[in-house]
Amino acid sequence: MECIGNRDILKFDTTAFLCSQRCPADVVLKSYDWAKEQRQNRNCIVCGNHSQIEKDVFDILLKGDQPIVLVLARGMKSRWEPGILNAINDDRLLIISPFDRKIKRVTRDTAEERNRIIMEMSDSVRIGYKSTNGQLERLLQEKKTNTI
């Protein structure tokens, strides 16, 4: 795994945020409110930024000063936006990519692997929305089955 940022963030209690790509409008608003609450309470959130709602939640969190972990579903990028660079420089962001830099596009398989890693590394999981019979629902069922 390749990492950029503050690895000590992994010592915090973390909550994963995952959401299916398509979700009802009320879920979007609830997810935004939840993200604002997490930011205000300075909770450490582990998320991706593949679905639009995940991107939005990450952007809301990025505006705070709490620690965040971003796990990519592709190889590490070579250039980052100023807000991300500022969070890295402030030691409050850790970016993780479990994939080779050659992987430039997110696929169903890389997104699934990323979600699995996010769930494994987090102390708790918050699901914004899961589509019936979708990838996220299957992953959650698998996790439940493997829990002792």
Secondary structure, DSSP 8 states (H G I E B T S, - for coil): -EEEE-GGGGGS-EEEEE--SS--HHHHHHHHHHHHHHHHTT-EEEE---SHHHHHHHHHHHTSSS-EEEE-SSB--S---HHHHHHHHTT-EEEEE-B-TT--S--HHHHHHHHHHHHHH-SEEEES---TTSHHHHHHHHHHHH--
